[in-house]
Amino acid sequence: MNKRLLITLTTAIFLLIATMIAIKLAKGYRPDLKNGSLKATGLLLANSIPRGAQVFINDKLMTATDDTLNLSPDEYEVKIKKTGYLPWHKKIRVQAELVTETNARLFPSVPEMKPLTLAGVSQPLVSPDGSKIFFSSELGFWVLEMVTRPLTNPKPKKISQPEINLVYQKWGKEKEIEDVIRFDKFPLEFQQIATDSAKIVNFSPDETKLLYLAKENVEIPQDLIPKIPSASSQPEERNIKANVLYVYDRKEDRNFKIHEALENISWFPDSRHLLFISDGKIKIIEYDGQNETIIYAGIFEEDFFAIWPDDSRLVVLTNLNPDSPLLPNLYAINLR
């Protein structure tokens, strides 16, 4: 009887220890043979669009995306590279027992460019929902729906000026109501600061972030919401300065400096990037102010650009023959 009890107790203790070790391993702990213990590590989920890119940690090639790495808690220089694409890099702090994602978006270094119109375009205007481009030509008013079709590009359809006006009137009323609902989801103290000391530019498509322009110097208080695990480790700025653009993330209570005041800036459909014009080039930057990248450095007119709703293409207005007296046309630039 004592022998059976001993075996039962030994088995129970073994299972308990094995379970505890399994839980620790699942949290990122790894054996430390030197000290004879389990060492806490963090998990870096190295993911990218497109996949299959090389992952460098402190300039050492470690793996390819998508993959998960166990790393000791520390700050690392992470670079992600793929042939034919612009490189991505960021300093990332890995924390014990937590998962940190790279969420790297790579853009083509030599993108393909195709015409969307042939008869000339003037005064292009993106629809309020970002799905259409209205424009005029010598033949009247037109609308181009930015839809993705296999093998073919969408063709412009004729439309009247009153129809365009109606779209914007309807949108203006709807946006006013929707923005109140979106804004109400943000912490009350931030709402007060944004109302009194800033100009709201736009909400991210997923409604979790707000792009705004500070009108005066003010400090955003700490801990407006309870801290969450695996929040962004990128440096934030809570002492905001006048005439500077910022993004506030309501899910993580983080505030990031983007740029000095810009006339033309808009959200990328993934809610993680912003597109803007600077120094005559179209650039993209992550919402935390990192990875500013030039995605189009060619000639374009009227400071116009639009992004395809599925973020597969950038649309610009340009004339590939600058000396031609003809009107420019809309061109789609591949972003994948």
Buried (B, 14 or more C-beta within 10 A) or exposed (E): EEEEEEEEEEEEEEEEEEEEEEEBEEBBBBEEEEEEEBBBBBBBBBBBBBEEBBBBBEEEEBBBBBEEBBBEBEEBEBBBBBEEBBBBBBEBBBBBBBBBBBBBBBBBEEBEBEEBBEEBBEEBBBBBEBEBBBBBBEEEBBBBBBEEEEEEBBEBEEBEEEEBEEBEEEBEEEBEEEBEEBBEEBBEEBBEBBEEBBEBBBBBBEBBBBBBBBBEEBEBEEEBEEEEEBBBBBEBBBEBEEEBBBBBBBEBBBBBBBBEEBEEBBBBBBBBBBBBBBEEEBBBBBBBBBBBBEBBEEEBBEEBBBBBBEBBBBBBBBBEEEEEEEBBBBBBBBBB
